[in-house]
Amino acid sequence: MTIIETIRKRRSVRTYNGEALSDEHAGLIQNYIAGLQPPFGVKAHIRLIRALVAGNAKPVKLGTYGWVAGARDYLALIYEEGPLAEEGAAYMFEQAILYCTGLGLGTCWLGGSFSRKDFGRQVTLKPDEKLRIVSPAGYASDRKRFIETYIVGAEKNHRTRKPFEANFFHKNFSTPLTEAEAGIYALPLEMVRIAPSANNTQPWRVTLDGNTVHFYRTFSYGFSAIDTGIALCHFGETCRETGIAGHFEIQDAPPRENARYTISWIGE
């Protein structure tokens, strides 16, 4: 499965069948996350937390306040504070999420809806490290709970996104960018457009100036940096897969009203 197919396939799964990950799947995930390198010079890593530990009669407690049920294994994102820390850490975590999707596993980004006390018992954090995001990784249940049906309905279909021209612009925020004008970046930007975000807020704003793509984010809420990191992952991984040469770099980009500059992609 290509990264583009995986991005299109991924869905948030909140109800699992109660089975722990097979040894094969757990091993594949462990090997994959061990080889990940966070971008932008960020210091971060991912832990696979197993609720069912060999030798223990009881599963460890991992609370998600009812938002997730039946999951036995979780990915936990740990990172150090610093410039672009949340964006870079989220980029790497989305790589892991997409890898799990490719294995046929369910996942769901959780920011404020998990017990940091429970998960904190399973990881050792350094003084400058944060545990802010977790995701179940497991086998989806055929049955959906009321809360899951309610959430999807409240979001008016979690795949609904703003039109292309609403978030992507030509040189400035006054001139919407069409897919035709985006040229080789039309597909990477489409993968940005369909990226998940907290409450489907889609906080990213992008300008295309020649062969340079500037990424901004709005100040609307506390997870906008995390969500922008997910979008950057979709963009960067799509460029890599489709052979679009370039790299991320911090530039002296023009300021924009009600948006904070994040980073740029420099085409080569």
C-alpha positions as CSV (number, residue, x, y, z in Angstrom):
1,M,0.0,0.0,0.0
2,T,1.4,3.4,-0.9
3,I,1.6,6.3,1.6
4,I,-1.1,8.1,-0.4
5,E,-3.5,5.1,-0.2
6,T,-2.7,4.8,3.5
7,I,-3.5,8.5,4.1
8,R,-6.8,8.1,2.3
9,K,-7.6,4.9,4.2
10,R,-6.8,6.0,7.8
11,R,-9.8,6.5,10.1
12,S,-10.1,7.1,13.8
13,V,-11.1,3.9,15.6
14,R,-12.4,4.2,19.1
15,T,-13.9,0.8,19.7
16,Y,-11.6,-2.3,19.7
17,N,-12.3,-6.0,20.1
18,G,-10.3,-6.5,23.3
19,E,-7.5,-8.5,21.8
20,A,-3.9,-7.6,22.5
21,L,-1.6,-7.1,19.5
22,S,-0.1,-10.3,18.1
23,D,3.6,-10.8,18.7
24,E,4.1,-10.3,15.0
25,H,2.4,-7.0,14.9
26,A,4.0,-5.8,18.1
27,G,7.4,-6.7,16.9
28,L,6.9,-4.9,13.5
29,I,5.7,-1.8,15.3
30,Q,8.6,-1.9,17.8
31,N,11.1,-2.2,14.9
32,Y,9.5,0.6,13.0
33,I,9.3,3.2,15.7
34,A,12.9,2.3,16.8
35,G,14.1,3.4,13.4
36,L,12.1,6.7,13.2
37,Q,14.0,10.0,13.3
38,P,12.0,13.1,14.2
39,P,12.5,16.0,11.7
40,F,13.4,19.6,12.3
41,G,16.1,18.8,14.9
42,V,13.4,17.8,17.4
43,K,14.2,15.3,20.2
44,A,11.3,12.8,20.5
45,H,10.6,9.1,20.6
46,I,7.6,6.8,20.6
47,R,6.9,4.0,23.1
48,L,4.6,1.0,22.6
49,I,2.8,0.5,25.9
50,R,1.4,-3.0,26.4
51,A,-1.5,-3.3,28.8
52,L,-1.1,-7.1,28.9
53,V,2.4,-7.7,30.2
54,A,3.9,-11.2,30.3
55,G,3.9,-12.5,33.9
56,N,1.1,-10.1,35.1
57,A,-2.3,-11.5,35.9
58,K,-4.0,-8.2,35.4
59,P,-3.6,-5.7,32.6
60,V,-2.0,-2.3,33.5
61,K,-4.5,0.5,33.9
62,L,-4.6,2.9,30.9
63,G,-7.5,5.2,31.2
64,T,-9.1,7.1,28.3
65,Y,-12.2,8.4,30.1
66,G,-14.5,6.3,27.9
67,W,-13.4,7.7,24.6
68,V,-11.7,4.5,23.7
69,A,-12.9,1.0,24.6
70,G,-11.3,-2.5,24.2
71,A,-7.8,-1.3,23.3
72,R,-4.9,-3.2,25.0
73,D,-1.9,-1.5,23.4
74,Y,-1.0,2.1,22.9
75,L,1.6,4.3,21.2
76,A,2.8,7.1,23.4
77,L,4.6,10.2,22.0
78,I,7.3,11.7,24.2
79,Y,9.3,14.8,23.3
80,E,11.5,17.5,24.7
81,E,10.5,21.1,24.7
82,G,12.1,23.3,22.0
83,P,11.6,25.0,18.6
84,L,9.1,23.1,16.5
85,A,8.9,20.4,19.2
86,E,5.2,19.7,18.8
87,E,5.3,19.9,15.0
88,G,8.3,17.6,14.6
89,A,7.0,15.1,17.2
90,A,3.6,15.0,15.6
91,Y,5.2,14.5,12.2
92,M,7.0,11.4,13.5
93,F,3.9,10.1,15.4
94,E,1.8,10.4,12.2
95,Q,4.4,8.2,10.4
96,A,3.8,5.6,13.1
97,I,0.0,6.0,12.8
98,L,0.2,5.5,9.1
99,Y,2.5,2.5,9.5
100,C,-0.1,0.9,11.8
101,T,-2.8,1.7,9.3
102,G,-0.8,-0.1,6.6
103,L,-0.8,-3.2,8.9
104,G,-4.6,-3.1,9.1
105,L,-4.7,-1.8,12.7
106,G,-6.9,0.8,14.1
107,T,-5.6,4.0,15.7
108,C,-6.9,7.3,17.2
109,W,-5.1,10.4,18.1
110,L,-5.8,11.3,21.8
111,G,-4.6,14.6,23.3
112,G,-6.7,15.6,26.2
113,S,-8.8,12.5,26.6
114,F,-6.4,10.1,28.4
115,S,-5.1,9.7,31.9
116,R,-1.6,11.1,32.1
117,K,-1.3,9.6,35.5
118,D,-2.0,6.0,34.2
119,F,0.3,6.3,31.2
120,G,2.9,8.2,33.1
121,R,3.4,5.1,35.3
122,Q,4.5,3.1,32.2
123,V,7.1,5.6,31.0
124,T,10.0,7.4,32.6
125,L,10.0,11.0,31.7
126,K,13.1,13.2,32.0
127,P,12.5,16.7,33.6
128,D,12.3,18.4,30.2
129,E,10.2,15.7,28.5
130,K,6.4,15.7,27.9
131,L,3.9,13.0,27.2
132,R,1.1,14.8,25.4
133,I,-0.3,12.4,22.8
134,V,-1.2,8.7,22.8
135,S,-3.0,6.4,20.4
136,P,-4.5,2.9,20.7
137,A,-3.0,0.4,18.2
138,G,-5.2,-2.6,17.8
139,Y,-8.0,-4.5,16.1
140,A,-11.2,-2.6,15.5
141,S,-14.4,-4.1,16.8
142,D,-17.2,-4.8,14.4
143,R,-19.6,-3.2,16.8
144,K,-19.7,0.6,17.3
145,R,-20.6,2.1,20.7
146,F,-23.1,5.0,21.0
147,I,-20.3,7.5,21.8
148,E,-18.4,6.6,18.6
149,T,-21.6,7.0,16.5
150,Y,-22.3,10.3,18.3
151,I,-18.8,11.7,17.7
152,V,-18.8,10.9,14.0
153,G,-22.2,12.4,13.6
154,A,-21.3,15.5,15.5
155,E,-18.3,16.0,13.3
156,K,-20.6,15.7,10.2
157,N,-18.4,13.0,8.8
158,H,-14.8,13.2,10.0
159,R,-13.6,13.1,6.4
160,T,-15.3,16.4,5.5
161,R,-12.8,19.1,4.8
162,K,-12.7,22.6,3.6
163,P,-12.3,23.1,-0.2
164,F,-8.7,23.3,-1.6
165,E,-8.9,27.1,-2.1
166,A,-9.9,27.7,1.5
167,N,-6.5,26.9,3.0
168,F,-4.0,27.1,0.1
169,F,-3.0,30.4,-1.4
170,H,-0.8,31.9,-4.2
171,K,1.9,34.1,-2.6
172,N,-0.5,35.8,-0.1
173,F,-3.7,35.0,1.8
174,S,-5.8,37.2,-0.5
175,T,-5.3,35.0,-3.6
176,P,-6.7,31.4,-3.4
177,L,-4.7,28.7,-5.0
178,T,-6.3,26.3,-7.4
179,E,-5.2,22.7,-7.9
180,A,-4.2,23.5,-11.5
181,E,-2.0,26.4,-10.3
182,A,-0.4,24.1,-7.6
183,G,1.2,22.0,-10.3
184,I,3.4,19.2,-8.9
185,Y,2.3,20.2,-5.4
186,A,-1.4,19.6,-6.0
187,L,-1.3,16.0,-4.7
188,P,0.9,16.7,-1.6
189,L,-1.4,19.6,-0.7
190,E,-4.4,17.4,-1.2
191,M,-2.9,15.1,1.3
192,V,-2.5,18.1,3.7
193,R,-6.2,19.0,3.0
194,I,-7.5,15.6,4.2
195,A,-5.2,15.4,7.2
196,P,-6.9,14.9,10.6
197,S,-7.1,17.6,13.2
198,A,-8.6,18.2,16.6
199,N,-12.3,18.9,16.2
200,N,-11.7,19.0,12.4
201,T,-10.4,22.6,12.7
202,Q,-7.8,22.3,9.9
203,P,-5.6,25.1,11.3
204,W,-3.0,25.0,8.5
205,R,-2.6,27.8,6.0
206,V,-0.2,27.4,3.1
207,T,1.2,29.8,0.4
208,L,2.9,28.7,-2.8
209,D,5.5,31.2,-4.1
210,G,7.3,29.7,-7.1
211,N,8.9,26.5,-5.9
212,T,8.7,27.4,-2.2
213,V,5.8,26.3,0.0
214,H,5.3,28.3,3.2
215,F,3.3,26.6,6.1
216,Y,1.5,28.7,8.7
217,R,-0.9,27.8,11.4
218,T,-3.8,29.7,13.1
219,F,-3.9,30.5,16.8
220,S,-7.3,29.0,17.2
221,Y,-6.6,26.3,19.9
222,G,-4.0,24.5,21.8
223,F,-3.5,21.6,19.4
224,S,-2.8,23.6,16.3
225,A,0.9,22.9,16.3
226,I,0.3,19.1,16.7
227,D,-2.2,19.2,13.8
228,T,0.2,21.2,11.6
229,G,2.8,18.5,12.3
230,I,0.4,15.9,11.0
231,A,-0.2,18.0,7.9
232,L,3.6,18.5,7.3
233,C,4.0,14.7,7.5
234,H,1.4,14.2,4.8
235,F,3.1,16.7,2.6
236,G,6.6,15.6,3.2
237,E,5.9,11.8,2.8
238,T,3.8,12.4,-0.3
239,C,6.6,14.4,-1.9
240,R,9.1,11.7,-1.0
241,E,6.9,8.9,-2.5
242,T,6.1,10.8,-5.7
243,G,9.7,11.9,-6.3
244,I,9.3,15.6,-5.7
245,A,12.7,16.8,-4.6
246,G,13.0,19.3,-1.8
247,H,13.6,19.9,1.9
248,F,12.0,21.6,4.9
249,E,13.8,24.8,6.0
250,I,13.0,27.7,8.3
251,Q,12.9,30.9,6.2
252,D,12.2,34.6,6.7
253,A,8.7,34.2,5.4
254,P,6.3,37.1,5.2
255,P,4.1,37.5,8.3
256,R,0.4,36.8,7.9
257,E,-2.5,38.2,9.9
258,N,-3.9,35.7,12.5
259,A,-1.4,33.0,11.5
260,R,2.0,32.0,12.7
261,Y,4.7,30.9,10.3
262,T,5.9,27.4,10.9
263,I,8.4,26.2,8.2
264,S,8.8,26.1,4.4
265,W,9.4,23.4,1.8
266,I,12.1,24.4,-0.6
267,G,11.8,22.7,-4.0
268,E,15.0,21.5,-5.6
